[in-house]
Amino acid sequence: MRFLWILLLWPLCLAAQTPTDAIARRHLIFDPMPADSADVARLEKKAFWRAATETFGFNIGLWAFDRYVKKGHFAYISFQTIKENFKHGFEWDNDHLSTNMFAHPYNGSLFYNAGRSNGYNFWQSELFAIGGSAMWELFMEREYPSTNDIIATPIGGAAIGEVLYRASDLLLDDRSSGAERFGRELAVFALSPIRSLTRIVTGDAWKRRATPGRHFGHPPLSVDLSLGARALMFHDADNRVKAGATARLGVEYGDRFGGDTRVPYD
């Protein structure tokens, strides 16, 4: 009976999981368009103090929320707790997986985008993620600094941060106005709050230009959909088999076969 299930469902499972099947059903959302040189020059103009202030300010704001709103015990810091952090050094923490592997990397993405949205490239922006993480671990908590957090925050922050920076870039259009412009800027805030804050501080959030204001223009962007079936076999006392439908929706940014790309995340 088990063999019969495998025989019947195997072709459908292959259809759901084979990459070439997904590629055959890929739909290109829009044609590629290079970035305007004026936009690139403006967006790559570095503003160190603004980026540093955003990194520092985010840490202070998060600490104030933890201290005065949530009243978390870890947020009651003093010069003595800071001294103890430096004296004791780093140790491995046992926080929940969601905290260590999502919350910290997401915070790191905000530090990262403080640099990215102020003219710094991928590798340079990583330094802001490292600096923001080190500041939090050593100064902003009364718990001893965490070894796994100082690794996960900047590395995960760069990974998430670059994806969100590029996703928000697709939504920008400085030629738009009115309700469309408000909707675009709101969507940018949802994806990359620090980039949105930078645009508000610089006035870019409402300034109209003759160019779209995108850092990367419009790279090839496509979606693909795969449908199929999946069978799960449980080797227990009942020898159960569960079958069901499966679907996969993928978004592909850039062209996996397109030239000799050397920039991260192109």
C-alpha positions as CSV (number, residue, x, y, z in Angstrom):
1,M,0.0,0.0,0.0
2,R,2.8,2.4,0.9
3,F,4.5,1.7,-2.5
4,L,1.3,2.5,-4.3
5,W,1.1,5.9,-2.6
6,I,4.6,6.7,-3.7
7,L,4.0,5.5,-7.2
8,L,0.9,7.7,-7.6
9,L,2.2,10.9,-6.0
10,W,5.8,10.9,-7.1
11,P,5.2,12.7,-10.4
12,L,3.2,15.4,-8.7
13,C,5.9,15.9,-6.0
14,L,8.5,16.3,-8.7
15,A,6.3,18.9,-10.4
16,A,6.0,20.9,-7.2
17,Q,9.7,20.8,-6.4
18,T,11.6,20.9,-9.7
19,P,13.1,24.3,-10.3
20,T,12.7,24.1,-14.0
21,D,9.0,23.6,-13.6
22,A,8.8,26.9,-11.6
23,I,10.9,28.7,-14.2
24,A,8.6,27.6,-17.0
25,R,5.8,29.4,-15.2
26,R,7.7,32.6,-14.3
27,H,6.1,35.9,-15.0
28,L,8.2,39.0,-15.5
29,I,6.5,41.9,-13.7
30,F,8.2,44.7,-15.6
31,D,11.0,45.3,-18.0
32,P,14.4,46.1,-16.6
33,M,15.4,49.7,-16.4
34,P,18.8,51.0,-15.3
35,A,19.1,53.6,-12.5
36,D,19.4,57.2,-13.4
37,S,23.0,58.4,-13.0
38,A,21.8,61.5,-11.1
39,D,19.9,59.4,-8.6
40,V,22.9,57.1,-8.1
41,A,25.3,60.0,-7.5
42,R,22.9,61.6,-5.0
43,L,22.1,58.4,-3.1
44,E,25.8,57.4,-2.8
45,K,26.8,60.7,-1.2
46,K,27.9,59.8,2.3
47,A,26.5,61.4,5.4
48,F,28.4,59.9,8.4
49,W,27.0,62.0,11.2
50,R,23.4,61.5,10.1
51,A,23.9,57.7,9.8
52,A,25.7,57.6,13.2
53,T,23.0,59.7,14.8
54,E,20.2,57.4,13.5
55,T,22.1,54.3,14.8
56,F,22.7,55.9,18.2
57,G,19.2,57.4,18.4
58,F,17.5,54.0,17.6
59,N,19.4,52.4,20.5
60,I,18.4,55.2,22.9
61,G,14.8,55.1,21.8
62,L,14.6,51.3,22.1
63,W,16.2,51.4,25.6
64,A,13.8,54.2,26.7
65,F,10.8,52.1,25.5
66,D,12.1,49.0,27.4
67,R,12.9,51.0,30.5
68,Y,9.9,53.3,30.9
69,V,7.1,51.5,29.0
70,K,7.9,47.8,29.3
71,K,9.9,48.3,32.6
72,G,12.1,45.4,31.7
73,H,14.6,44.5,34.3
74,F,17.4,44.4,31.8
75,A,16.9,48.1,30.9
76,Y,17.7,49.5,34.4
77,I,21.2,50.4,33.5
78,S,23.8,52.6,35.3
79,F,27.5,53.3,35.1
80,Q,28.0,50.3,37.4
81,T,26.2,47.9,35.1
82,I,28.3,49.2,32.1
83,K,31.5,48.7,34.1
84,E,30.4,45.2,35.0
85,N,29.7,44.4,31.3
86,F,33.2,45.4,30.3
87,K,34.7,43.6,33.3
88,H,32.8,40.3,32.7
89,G,33.0,40.2,28.9
90,F,30.9,38.2,26.5
91,E,29.0,35.0,27.2
92,W,26.6,32.8,25.3
93,D,22.9,33.5,26.1
94,N,19.9,31.2,26.0
95,D,17.2,33.5,24.8
96,H,14.3,32.2,22.7
97,L,15.1,31.3,19.0
98,S,12.8,34.1,17.8
99,T,14.7,36.6,19.8
100,N,18.2,35.5,18.8
101,M,17.5,34.6,15.2
102,F,14.9,37.2,14.2
103,A,14.6,40.1,16.6
104,H,18.3,40.8,16.9
105,P,18.9,40.4,13.1
106,Y,16.0,42.7,12.4
107,N,17.4,45.3,14.8
108,G,20.7,44.8,13.0
109,S,18.9,45.6,9.7
110,L,17.9,49.0,11.1
111,F,21.5,49.8,12.1
112,Y,22.6,48.6,8.6
113,N,20.1,50.7,6.8
114,A,21.2,53.8,8.8
115,G,24.4,53.4,6.8
116,R,22.9,52.2,3.6
117,S,20.4,55.0,3.3
118,N,23.1,57.6,3.9
119,G,25.3,56.7,1.0
120,Y,27.4,53.8,2.2
121,N,27.7,50.5,0.3
122,F,27.0,47.0,1.5
123,W,30.3,46.4,3.3
124,Q,30.5,49.9,4.8
125,S,27.0,49.7,6.1
126,E,27.9,46.5,7.9
127,L,30.1,48.6,10.2
128,F,27.1,50.5,11.4
129,A,25.4,47.2,12.2
130,I,28.4,46.1,14.2
131,G,28.7,49.4,16.0
132,G,25.0,49.5,16.9
133,S,25.1,45.9,18.1
134,A,28.2,46.6,20.2
135,M,26.7,49.7,21.7
136,W,23.6,47.8,22.8
137,E,25.4,44.8,24.2
138,L,28.0,46.8,26.2
139,F,26.0,49.8,27.3
140,M,22.2,49.4,27.0
141,E,21.5,46.3,29.1
142,R,22.4,45.2,32.6
143,E,22.7,41.6,31.3
144,Y,26.2,40.6,30.3
145,P,27.0,41.1,26.6
146,S,26.1,38.1,24.4
147,T,28.5,36.3,22.1
148,N,25.7,35.0,19.8
149,D,24.0,38.4,19.6
150,I,27.1,40.2,18.5
151,I,27.4,37.7,15.7
152,A,23.7,37.3,14.7
153,T,22.8,41.0,14.8
154,P,25.3,42.5,12.3
155,I,25.5,39.4,10.0
156,G,21.7,38.8,10.0
157,G,21.2,42.6,9.9
158,A,23.1,42.9,6.6
159,A,21.2,40.0,5.1
160,I,17.8,41.3,6.0
161,G,18.7,44.9,5.7
162,E,19.9,44.7,2.1
163,V,16.8,42.8,1.0
164,L,14.6,45.4,2.6
165,Y,16.6,48.3,1.2
166,R,16.3,46.9,-2.3
167,A,12.6,46.0,-1.9
168,S,11.9,49.6,-0.7
169,D,13.9,50.9,-3.7
170,L,11.5,49.3,-6.1
171,L,8.6,51.3,-4.6
172,L,10.1,54.7,-4.8
173,D,9.1,57.2,-7.4
174,D,10.0,60.8,-6.7
175,R,8.1,61.9,-9.8
176,S,4.8,61.0,-8.2
177,S,2.6,63.1,-6.0
178,G,-0.7,63.1,-4.0
179,A,-2.2,59.9,-2.8
180,E,0.2,57.8,-4.9
181,R,3.2,59.4,-3.4
182,F,1.8,59.0,0.1
183,G,1.1,55.3,-0.5
184,R,4.6,54.7,-1.8
185,E,6.3,56.5,1.1
186,L,4.1,54.6,3.6
187,A,5.1,51.3,1.9
188,V,8.8,52.3,2.1
189,F,8.3,53.0,5.8
190,A,6.8,49.5,6.4
191,L,9.7,47.8,4.6
192,S,12.6,50.0,5.8
193,P,11.8,52.4,8.6
194,I,15.2,53.9,8.8
195,R,15.4,54.6,5.1
196,S,12.0,56.3,5.4
197,L,13.2,58.4,8.4
198,T,16.3,59.4,6.4
199,R,14.0,60.5,3.5
200,I,11.9,62.6,5.9
201,V,14.9,64.2,7.5
202,T,16.4,65.1,4.1
203,G,13.0,66.2,2.7
204,D,13.2,63.5,0.0
205,A,9.9,62.0,1.2
206,W,8.0,64.9,-0.4
207,K,10.4,66.5,-2.9
208,R,9.5,66.0,-6.5
209,R,12.2,65.3,-9.1
210,A,12.4,64.5,-12.8
211,T,14.0,61.2,-11.9
212,P,12.5,58.2,-10.0
213,G,15.0,58.5,-7.1
214,R,15.9,54.8,-7.1
215,H,19.3,53.5,-6.3
216,F,19.0,50.4,-8.5
217,G,16.5,51.4,-11.1
218,H,14.3,48.4,-12.0
219,P,16.3,45.1,-12.2
220,P,14.5,42.1,-13.6
221,L,11.8,41.1,-11.2
222,S,9.6,38.0,-11.7
223,V,7.3,35.8,-9.8
224,D,6.7,32.1,-10.2
225,L,4.1,29.7,-9.0
226,S,4.4,25.9,-8.5
227,L,1.6,23.6,-7.6
228,G,1.7,19.9,-6.7
229,A,1.1,17.3,-4.0
230,R,3.1,16.1,-1.0
231,A,3.0,12.8,0.9
232,L,4.2,12.5,4.5
233,M,4.8,9.0,5.9
234,F,4.9,8.4,9.6
235,H,6.8,5.3,10.7
236,D,5.0,4.7,13.9
237,A,2.7,2.1,15.2
238,D,-0.1,3.1,12.8
239,N,2.2,3.5,9.7
240,R,0.2,6.5,8.7
241,V,0.4,8.3,5.4
242,K,-0.8,11.9,5.0
243,A,-1.2,13.5,1.6
244,G,-2.1,17.0,0.6
245,A,-1.7,19.8,-1.9
246,T,1.3,22.1,-1.9
247,A,2.0,25.5,-3.5
248,R,5.1,27.7,-3.7
249,L,5.2,31.4,-4.7
250,G,8.6,32.8,-5.4
251,V,9.9,36.2,-6.2
252,E,13.2,36.5,-8.1
253,Y,15.1,39.7,-7.9
254,G,17.7,40.1,-10.7
255,D,18.7,37.6,-13.3
256,R,20.5,34.5,-12.0
257,F,22.2,34.1,-15.4
258,G,22.8,37.7,-16.0
259,G,26.5,38.5,-16.5
260,D,29.4,38.7,-14.1
261,T,27.8,40.2,-11.0
262,R,30.1,41.0,-8.1
263,V,27.9,43.3,-5.9
264,P,26.2,41.4,-3.0
265,Y,22.5,40.7,-3.5
266,D,22.4,41.8,-7.2
